[in-house]
Amino acid sequence: MRRGRRGGSTNVCDGLVGLTGADEITRAEVRLWPTAYRFRHGHRIRVQISSGAFPRYNRNPGTGEPRATVPTLRAADQLVFHDRDHPSAIILPVRSRD
């Protein structure tokens, strides 16, 4: 893993989930892949929500068609709601320094 530089970021872990109903508000629970990382005092955690991460992962055409044979791609915008009717949370386990 590459060390983060001042003002930069380092990818620590990924979690992938596929959603249907592109034009609907949908609840998604994303389980991160197992990892261990020590965040030092003053460091911040960044969460990135996206429609894909090609070429790292297979492209997401945004159409619901089979990924291997789809002829067209559709751009997608992601919205994360975080109000009383649509609560959002990021839950990270914390281990003490035993």
C-alpha positions in Angstrom: 0.0 0.0 0.0 1.3 3.4 -0.9 1.7 6.0 1.9 -0.6 9.0 1.7 0.9 12.3 1.0 -0.1 15.6 2.5 -3.5 16.4 1.0 -3.7 13.1 -0.8 -5.6 9.9 -0.1 -4.8 6.2 0.0 -7.2 3.5 -0.8 -7.5 1.2 2.2 -10.5 -1.0 1.4 -13.2 -1.6 -1.2 -16.8 -2.7 -1.0 -19.0 -3.3 -4.1 -22.7 -3.6 -4.4 -24.9 -3.6 -7.5 -28.2 -1.7 -7.4 -31.3 -1.8 -9.6 -34.0 0.8 -10.0 -31.7 3.6 -11.1 -34.3 6.3 -10.8 -35.5 5.3 -7.3 -34.3 6.0 -3.8 -32.7 2.7 -2.7 -31.1 1.6 0.6 -27.7 0.0 0.1 -25.6 -1.8 2.7 -22.0 -2.0 1.6 -19.8 -4.5 3.4 -16.2 -3.6 3.2 -13.7 -6.3 2.5 -11.7 -7.5 5.6 -8.8 -5.2 6.4 -6.9 -3.7 9.2 -5.6 -0.1 9.2 -4.4 2.3 11.8 -5.7 5.8 11.3 -3.3 8.1 13.0 -4.5 11.1 15.1 -5.6 13.9 12.8 -6.2 11.7 9.8 -9.6 11.8 8.1 -11.6 9.0 6.4 -12.9 9.6 2.9 -15.7 7.6 1.4 -16.1 7.5 -2.3 -19.4 6.5 -3.9 -19.3 5.8 -7.6 -20.9 3.9 -10.5 -17.7 2.0 -11.3 -14.0 1.8 -11.1 -12.8 0.7 -14.5 -10.3 -0.8 -15.2 -9.9 -1.9 -11.6 -13.3 -3.6 -11.7 -15.4 -4.6 -14.6 -17.1 -1.5 -16.2 -20.7 -0.6 -15.2 -22.7 0.3 -18.3 -25.5 1.9 -16.2 -28.1 0.2 -18.3 -28.8 -3.1 -16.5 -27.7 -5.0 -19.6 -25.1 -7.8 -19.4 -21.7 -6.2 -18.8 -19.8 -8.3 -21.3 -22.0 -7.6 -24.3 -23.6 -4.2 -23.7 -23.2 -1.9 -26.8 -23.9 1.5 -25.0 -22.9 3.2 -21.8 -25.1 5.5 -19.7 -23.7 8.1 -17.4 -25.0 8.0 -13.8 -25.1 10.4 -10.9 -25.0 9.2 -7.3 -26.9 10.9 -4.5 -26.5 10.0 -0.8 -29.4 11.1 1.3 -28.8 11.9 4.9 -31.9 13.5 6.4 -34.6 12.4 8.9 -36.5 10.3 6.3 -33.3 8.8 4.7 -30.7 8.3 7.5 -27.2 7.4 6.4 -24.4 6.0 8.6 -20.9 4.7 8.3 -20.1 2.2 11.0 -16.5 1.2 11.5 -15.3 -1.2 14.1 -12.7 0.2 16.5 -10.2 -1.8 18.4 -8.4 -0.5 21.4 -4.7 -0.6 21.9 -4.4 -3.6 24.1 
